[in-house]
């Protein structure tokens, strides 16, 4: 297998952290420099027509794109430790929280970065109004997370899951997106401190 990797970009980090949490060595890494627009080349488009990272290339030539698809594939090969839930109820709850974070906080923070950060000016058709609209939604998403974490160690209960990876990366990416985490979200701060101290977070 080969993993086409985008360095410190959020989605490649999610996949590398997932590998680390599974205790599975990373496959051969193929660096793709986003700042040099290597993901936009015709060569990479043949691997992933959407021109996005990461991509896991299987030994039979199958290219798996989309972060959660890659993580689900790895979970099927290496069921332990369970990161998508061990029974129907747990799986549904983890899926629910992963979707809430991915479509909410994660997407909003990414939109702020993509549409307002100077480094993205050559990679995106930036719409400053969309960045501001997304910024205004972030506090609502943080509030929902903070309320959930008030009664739970992790997002979906007592066990660390893929939802915590998604949420942790979203909170991490608030800093380069120039979005401040308000002091009053003590539950998020407690949870994020624990999550970001995990060895996998260095992946």
N, C-alpha and C positions, 0 to 999 in steps of 0.2 A: 504493500500500500504506500501511497504518497499523500501527504497533506500539503496542499497549496495554501500558504500561510501569509497573513497580512500584518505580522508584527503586533504592535500595540493596539491595533484597531479592536473595537469591542467584540465583534463576533468571532474572529479568530481566537481571541483570549478565552471566550466562553468554551470553545472546543478544547483548547489546550488544558484548561482547568478541569474539564470533564474527564479527559484522559488521565490527568493526575489523580483525581478523586477515585477513579477506578483502579489506580495502581498499574495502569497499562502503559508501557513505554510508547512514546510518540513514534509514529511511522517516519519514514524519510520526509524531512521538511523541504519544501520547495518555496523559498522566499519570493513573494511577489510585492514589489515596491509600489504602494499606492501613490505615494507622492510623485513618483516618476511616471505614473499612469500606465504601469505595466499590466494592470488588470483590464485596460481598455484596448489592448493590442488584439489584432486578428488571431494571433496564436492562442491567447488565453480565451478568446470568445469561442474557439472551437471546443474548449474544455467546459466552459460555462457560458452559454449565450447571454445570460443576464449580467455577466462581467462583474460578479461579486465574489467576495471571499468569506469564509474558507470553502475549499472543495476537497473532499476526500476521494482520491482515485483508487479504486479497488484493483486487485491483481488481474481481474478479468477485463479491465478497461472501463468498468462502470464508474461514472463520475457522480458522486453524491454531493449536491450543494444543499444549502440551507442548514443552519446551525443545529436546529432541533432534529432534523432528519439524520444528521451525522451522529448526534448523541444517542438517538433511539437505536440506530444500527449498532453502536458500540455497546449499549445496554443489553441488546439481544445476544451479542457474542460473549459478554462478561456480565452476567446478572448481578453479581455481588461486588461492592455494596449496592443496594437498590437505590437508585436516584430518581426513578419515575414512579415509585410506589409498588408495594407488594401485593395489594389486593384491589378490588374494584373501587372501593371507597377512597382509599389513599391515592390511587391513580387519578381519579376524578378531581380530588382536591388539589393535587399537585398541578394537574393540567390547568385547572381553574386559575390558580395563582400565577402560574407561569404565563398564561395568556393575559391576565390582568396587567401584569408588570410589563410584558413584552409590547402589548398594544397601548399601554398607558405611559408609565414613567420612561421606559426604555425608548420608545418611539419619540416622545416629546423631547427628551434630552438630545437624542440624535438629530432631531429636526432643528433644535437651537444651534447645535454645532455646525451642521451642514449648511445652514442658511445665514449664519452670522460670523463664523470664524474666518479670519483672513486667509488661513491656510487652505480653505476649501474653495476660494474664489475661482480657481482655475479648474476645479473638478465638478462644480455644481453651477447650475443657473440659480443663483441665490435670490431668494425672495425674503427680504428683511421682515415684511409683515407676517410671513408665516413663522419666522423665528420668534417674533414677539407673541404671536397667538399661542405658540407651543409653550413658550416660557410661562405664560399665564396659567396654563393647565397643570404645570408641574406640582404646585402646592396641593392641589386636590388629590393627585396621585400619591404624594407623600403622606398626606393625612390618612388615607385608606390603609397604607402600609403600616403606619405607626400604630393605628388602632388594632390591626391584626397582630402586630408584634407585642402589644401590651400584654396579651395573654398567652403568647407562644414564644418558645425559644427561637424557632425558625418560622419561615413564612407559612408552612402548612402543618406545623406541629412541633414535635420534639426532635425530628430527624432532619438533617441537612439534605436538601434535594436540588434538582436542576432549577427549581424556581428561585432558590437562594443564589445560584450562580448568575442567573439572568438579572435578578434585582441587585446583587452586589456589583456587577459590572456597570449597571445603569447608574448607581450611586457613585462609583469610581469616576465615571465619565462626566459627572456633573462638574468636576474641577476644570478639565480642559475646555468644557463648554461654557465656563464662567457663570455657573449657576451655584449659588450658595445653599448649603443645607442649613435650614433654620435651626437655631439652638433648641427650640422647644420640642423637637422631635427626638426625645431622649431614647425612646425605644428603638428607633432606627439606628441611632448612634451606638447603643449597646450592641445590637445585632451586627452592625457593620464592623465594629471593632473585633468581634469574635470571628466573623466570616473572613475578614481580610487578614487575620492572623493564621489562617490555615496554611499548611505548607503548599497546597495546590495553588494558592494565590500568586505564587512566584512564577508560575508556568508561563 
